Every structure is written in structure tokens, then in C-alpha cells.
Amino acid sequence: MSDVIVLDIGRKALMMVLLLGGPMLIIALVVGLAISIFQAATQINEMTMTFIPKLVAVGLAMLFFLPWMLQEFKSFFIELMGLIPQVLR
């Protein structure tokens, strides 16, 4: 097993994590920023006010992006299974 193959698999895995987690993180960031601006404008300092909207937004984003995420993960998994003979040499 070559070091290049291991590094390539690690790089692809990290890219997959960023690709699959990115949309939910961006949506949570945007919702949190909008709620923070609302709280600053109205001077409401309730810490739990940010939790529920973020949770709902990320849940809806997950439902929306889930088919695409599963397809991306499936193609990555198939590619990994195809690399098994190279890794075992």
C-alpha cells in the first residue's frame, strides 16, 4: 500500500465531509446571523431563541439535500470499494 493512495483516500474523505456538511453549516450560519440581527435590533437577549429556528432550518435543509447527499456518498463508497485491490497490494 502506497503512501500516495492513503493520502488520496484521506483527501477525498475530507472533501466528502466538507461537501456533505457544508450546506447544513451554511444554513445554520445564515439563520443564526439573521436571528442575532433581530435580537440586536429588538434588544431581546434570550439565548434559547436561536436554538429552535436553527434546528428547524437545518432539519429542512437535510430533508431537501438528503437525496443529493446520499448519491454523493454512494458514489464515494463505490469508489472506495473499487480501491480495495490497490490498497491490499
Residue pairs with C-beta under 8 A, 6 or more apart in sequence:
1 86
1 87
1 88
1 89
5 83
5 86
5 87
9 80
9 83
9 87
12 76
12 79
13 76
16 72
16 73
16 76
19 72
20 69
20 72
20 73
23 61
23 65
24 58
24 61
24 62
24 65
27 57
27 58
27 61
28 54
28 57
28 58
31 53
31 54
31 57
32 50
32 54
35 49
35 50
35 53
35 54
36 50
38 44
39 45
39 46
39 49
39 50
